[in-house]
Amino acid sequence: MRIVALRERAAGETRVALTPETAKKFIALGAKVAVEAGAGARAAIPDAAYEEAGASVGTAEAVLKGADIVLGVQAPDVDLLGGAKPGAWVAATFDPFQQRDRVEAYAAAGLEALSMEFMPRITRAQSMDVLSSQANLAGYKAVIAAADQYGRAFPMMMTAAGTVQAARCFVMGVGVAGLQAIATARRLGAQVSATDVRPETAEQIKSLGGKPVFAEGLEASGDGGYAAELSDEQKAAQAELVSGHIAKQDIVITTALIPGRAAPRLVSDDQIATMKPGSVIFDLAVAQGGNVEGSKPDEVVERHGVSIMGFSNTPATLGPDASALFARNLYNFLSAFWDEDAGRPVLDEEIGDAVRLTHGGKVVNERLLR
């Protein structure tokens, strides 16, 4: 069993799907491990560290020759995978709904695409969930970046010259990223409030020291713990609630995403206009269309004296930590199904069918065939 990882080709991607830690663990299972030279450089991992762990390092062509499993952060183009074995697995993020052509190309090439975004949100798969591990870091980074842009203190400070009031931070969307944003803002000393369309998140907000802000009767809980899309009436109720609250905030963090759809619009230009000059909005969904009107990836946009910002790839701004967590997710996934007799992982139906996009030259995932 030959498991390999390539250098990420996507612009701005600093992460790597295999670390020396997980390479050593795969080798302990009996696999041969290889990594493309320079694959870990942007995550502060030198080639020598992989070699010390027992992995071989070489060119992409040499590494891919005879590969059974290819690990990636963002799925590589099919053209790069010519040396892999027929039917080789590629475990990575595929963005299947938006990148359907890539999925079709994998099927045509006879490769088995395993989409880590489609990992089911069940208890035994928590340690395999790359969306959660990366969102956790993204929620932290959003607050840190917003605090830097804000240019004022977060905590209340009592000095001989007078009192500095604590910043007010409003988190919109209380998934993994939102919860970490609440926790981070609280650690920095801000007064934190948060909202979501799933009323069951109120207790989570309180447990982190935040104040829940909910529209009465609003509920839109979807499958797998995600939020569902709101009706027009629900959107109006949520917009009214936000309009009354957002004008008092110094920092707003938006995190709302709906799988397979563009990010929902949470903050309008009219609402931005009610905020105090110098306030900051960080749009974590900017790469998926944005929760905030006027937000642009990797730019700070000034509207009505408010700074609106967001990164196209927030986890990549924390490359070493994001790589370590992503690589562990992949190891946990493959090792959980490792068959000692077969000398390779053998996926079960529940998780295997959930993440498998292509098999036998066809697209087979039910979510893509609906």
C-alpha positions in Angstrom: 0.0 0.0 0.0 1.6 3.2 -1.2 0.2 6.5 0.3 1.4 9.7 -1.2 0.9 13.5 -0.8 1.6 16.2 -3.4 2.5 19.9 -3.0 -0.7 21.9 -3.2 -1.1 23.8 -6.4 -4.0 26.2 -5.6 -3.0 29.9 -5.2 -2.6 30.9 -1.6 -2.8 27.4 -0.2 -0.3 26.9 2.5 -1.6 23.6 3.9 -0.4 20.1 3.3 -2.4 16.8 3.7 0.4 14.7 5.2 2.7 15.7 8.1 5.7 13.8 9.5 3.5 12.8 12.4 0.9 11.1 10.2 3.5 9.7 7.8 5.1 7.9 10.7 1.7 6.5 11.7 0.9 5.3 8.2 4.2 3.6 8.1 3.5 1.9 11.4 0.4 0.4 9.7 2.6 -1.2 7.1 2.2 1.4 4.3 4.9 3.0 2.2 4.7 6.7 2.3 6.0 9.3 -0.2 5.7 13.1 -0.4 6.5 15.5 -3.2 9.6 17.7 -2.5 8.5 21.0 -1.0 5.0 19.9 -0.1 5.3 21.0 3.5 7.4 24.2 3.0 4.6 26.7 3.3 3.4 24.9 6.5 6.9 25.2 8.0 7.7 21.5 7.4 11.0 20.8 5.7 11.6 17.8 3.5 14.1 16.5 6.0 11.3 16.1 8.6 9.5 13.7 6.3 12.6 11.7 5.7 13.3 11.4 9.4 9.8 10.1 9.8 10.5 7.3 7.2 8.8 8.8 4.1 10.5 9.1 0.8 10.7 12.5 -0.9 10.9 13.1 -4.6 9.4 14.7 -7.7 5.6 14.5 -8.3 6.1 12.0 -11.0 8.3 9.8 -8.9 6.0 10.0 -5.9 2.9 9.2 -7.8 4.3 6.1 -9.6 2.2 3.2 -8.3 0.3 5.2 -5.8 -2.7 3.5 -4.2 -3.9 6.5 -2.2 -3.3 10.2 -2.9 -3.9 12.6 0.0 -4.7 16.3 -0.7 -6.1 19.4 0.9 -7.7 20.6 -2.3 -8.1 17.8 -4.8 -5.4 17.9 -7.5 -6.2 18.2 -11.2 -6.6 14.8 -12.8 -3.7 15.7 -15.2 -1.3 15.5 -12.3 -2.3 12.0 -11.3 -1.3 10.0 -14.4 1.2 7.8 -12.5 -1.3 6.6 -9.9 -2.6 3.1 -10.1 -5.9 2.5 -11.9 -8.7 2.9 -9.3 -6.5 4.8 -6.9 -8.2 6.6 -4.1 -7.9 10.4 -3.8 -8.9 11.7 -0.3 -9.2 15.5 -0.3 -11.7 18.3 -0.4 -13.4 18.4 -3.8 -16.1 21.2 -3.5 -18.4 18.7 -5.3 -21.4 20.9 -5.9 -19.4 23.8 -7.4 -16.7 21.7 -9.1 -18.8 19.1 -10.8 -16.6 19.0 -13.9 -13.6 17.9 -11.8 -15.7 15.1 -10.3 -16.7 14.0 -13.8 -13.0 14.1 -14.8 -12.1 11.8 -11.9 -14.8 9.4 -12.9 -13.6 9.3 -16.5 -10.0 8.7 -15.3 -11.1 5.7 -13.3 -10.1 7.3 -10.0 -12.0 6.9 -6.8 -12.7 10.4 -5.4 -13.3 10.5 -1.6 -14.7 13.9 -0.7 -13.8 14.8 2.9 -16.5 17.6 2.9 -19.1 14.8 2.7 -18.0 13.2 5.9 -21.2 12.5 7.9 -21.6 14.4 11.1 -22.0 11.3 13.3 -20.2 10.6 16.6 -17.7 8.1 15.3 -16.7 10.4 12.4 -15.9 13.5 14.5 -12.2 12.9 14.4 -12.3 12.6 10.6 -14.3 15.8 10.0 -12.0 18.3 8.1 -14.8 20.9 7.9 -15.0 21.1 11.7 -11.2 21.1 12.3 -10.6 23.8 9.8 -13.7 25.9 10.8 -12.5 25.9 14.3 -9.3 27.6 13.3 -11.2 29.9 10.9 -13.4 31.1 13.7 -10.4 31.9 15.8 -8.6 33.7 13.0 -11.6 35.8 12.1 -11.7 37.4 15.5 -7.9 37.9 15.6 -7.9 39.5 12.2 -11.0 41.7 13.0 -9.4 42.8 16.3 -6.2 43.9 14.4 -8.3 45.8 11.9 -10.4 47.4 14.6 -7.5 49.2 16.1 -9.0 49.6 19.5 -8.8 47.6 22.7 -11.2 44.6 23.1 -11.3 44.4 27.0 -12.6 47.0 29.4 -9.6 48.8 30.9 -9.8 50.9 34.0 -6.9 53.4 34.2 -6.0 56.5 36.1 -6.9 58.4 32.9 -10.3 56.9 32.6 -12.1 53.7 31.5 -11.8 52.1 28.1 -15.1 50.4 27.3 -15.1 46.7 26.2 -15.7 46.1 22.5 -19.1 44.6 21.5 -18.8 41.6 19.2 -21.8 40.0 17.4 -21.4 36.5 15.9 -23.9 35.5 13.3 -24.0 31.7 12.8 -23.2 29.4 15.7 -21.6 26.4 14.0 -18.1 25.2 14.8 -16.6 28.5 13.5 -19.1 30.6 15.3 -18.6 28.9 18.6 -14.8 29.3 18.3 -15.3 33.0 17.4 -17.4 33.5 20.5 -14.8 31.8 22.7 -12.0 33.8 21.2 -13.7 37.2 21.5 -14.6 36.4 25.1 -11.0 35.5 25.8 -10.0 38.9 24.4 -12.4 40.6 26.8 -15.2 41.6 24.4 -18.9 41.7 25.3 -20.2 38.9 23.0 -23.7 38.2 21.6 -24.6 35.7 18.9 -27.5 34.6 16.8 -28.5 31.5 14.7 -31.5 30.1 13.1 -31.3 26.9 15.2 -32.7 27.6 18.7 -30.8 24.7 20.2 -27.6 26.7 19.9 -28.8 29.2 22.6 -27.4 27.0 25.4 -24.1 26.7 23.6 -23.8 30.5 23.3 -24.5 30.9 27.0 -22.0 28.2 27.9 -19.2 30.3 26.3 -20.3 33.5 28.0 -22.2 35.0 25.1 -25.7 36.5 25.0 -28.1 34.7 22.7 -30.1 36.9 20.3 -32.9 35.1 18.6 -36.0 36.1 16.6 -39.1 34.8 18.3 -40.4 31.6 16.7 -37.6 31.3 14.2 -36.3 27.8 13.6 -34.5 26.4 10.5 -32.5 23.3 11.6 -31.4 21.2 8.7 -29.9 17.8 8.1 -26.6 16.8 9.8 -26.6 19.7 12.3 -26.5 22.4 9.5 -28.9 25.3 9.2 -31.6 25.0 6.5 -32.5 27.8 4.1 -34.9 30.3 5.5 -38.3 31.2 4.0 -39.0 34.7 2.9 -41.0 35.3 6.1 -38.2 34.0 8.2 -35.6 36.1 6.4 -37.7 39.2 7.1 -37.9 38.3 10.8 -34.2 37.7 11.1 -33.4 40.9 9.2 -35.5 42.9 11.6 -33.8 41.4 14.6 -30.3 42.0 13.1 -31.1 45.6 12.2 -31.9 46.5 15.7 -28.9 44.8 17.2 -26.1 45.4 14.7 -26.1 49.2 15.0 -24.7 48.8 18.6 -21.8 46.5 17.6 -18.2 47.2 17.1 -17.3 43.8 15.6 -19.5 41.5 13.5 -18.4 38.0 12.5 -20.6 36.2 10.0 -20.2 32.4 9.5 -23.4 31.2 7.8 -23.1 28.5 5.1 -25.6 26.2 3.5 -24.1 23.0 1.9 -24.5 23.0 -1.9 -25.8 26.6 -2.0 -24.4 30.1 -2.1 -23.9 31.7 1.3 -27.0 33.4 2.6 -27.1 37.2 2.8 -27.2 38.2 6.4 -26.0 41.9 6.4 -27.3 44.4 3.9 -25.7 47.8 2.9 -28.5 49.6 4.8 -27.6 47.7 8.0 -24.0 48.5 7.5 -24.9 52.1 7.3 -26.3 52.0 10.8 -23.0 50.9 12.4 -20.5 53.2 14.1 -17.6 54.5 12.0 -14.5 52.3 12.7 -16.5 49.1 13.2 -15.4 45.9 11.5 -17.2 43.1 9.8 -15.4 39.8 9.1 -17.3 37.7 6.5 -16.1 34.1 6.9 -18.3 33.1 4.0 -16.9 35.6 1.5 -15.4 32.8 -0.7 -18.9 31.3 -1.1 -20.6 34.5 -2.2 -20.5 36.3 1.1 -22.9 36.9 4.0 -22.3 40.6 3.8 -23.3 42.9 1.0 -20.2 44.3 -0.7 -17.6 41.9 0.8 -14.7 40.8 -1.4 -12.2 38.0 -0.8 -8.9 39.1 0.5 -9.8 42.8 0.4 -10.7 45.4 3.1 -13.7 47.2 1.7 -14.8 50.5 3.4 -18.5 51.2 3.4 -20.1 53.9 5.5 -17.0 54.1 7.6 -17.1 50.4 8.3 -14.3 48.0 7.3 -15.6 44.8 5.7 -13.1 42.0 5.3 -12.7 38.2 4.7 -10.2 35.8 3.4 -10.7 33.4 0.5 -9.0 30.6 2.4 -9.0 31.4 6.1 -7.5 28.2 7.4 -4.5 28.7 5.1 -3.6 31.7 7.1 -2.7 29.3 9.9 -0.9 26.8 7.7 1.1 24.7 10.3 -1.8 24.2 12.7 -4.4 23.7 9.9 -2.1 21.1 8.2 -1.6 19.2 11.5 -5.3 19.0 12.1 -6.2 18.2 8.4 -3.6 15.5 8.3 -4.8 13.9 11.5 -8.4 13.9 10.1 -7.1 12.0 7.0 -5.2 9.5 9.1 -8.1 9.0 11.5 -10.3 8.3 8.5 -8.1 5.8 6.8 -6.8 4.1 9.9 -10.3 3.5 11.2 -10.9 1.2 8.3 -7.5 -0.4 8.1 -7.8 -4.2 7.4 -4.6 -5.9 8.5 -5.2 -8.9 6.3 -5.8 -6.8 3.2 -3.0 -4.4 4.1 -5.3 -1.4 3.2 -8.4 0.4 4.4 -11.7 -1.1 3.6 -14.5 1.4 3.9 -17.9 0.5 5.4 -21.2 1.5 3.8 -22.2 4.3 6.2 -19.1 6.4 5.8 -17.8 5.0 2.5 -21.0 5.7 0.6 -21.2 9.2 2.1 -17.7 10.3 1.0 -17.3 8.3 -2.2 -18.0 10.5 -5.3 -16.8 8.2 -8.1 -16.3 4.5 -8.6 -15.9 2.2 -11.6 -15.8 5.1 -14.0 -19.0 6.7 -12.8 -20.3 9.4 -10.4 -22.0 7.3 -7.7 -22.7 9.7 -4.8 -26.4 10.1 -4.1 -26.1 13.8 -3.2 -24.8 14.5 -6.7 -27.3 12.3 -8.5 -30.4 13.9 -7.0 
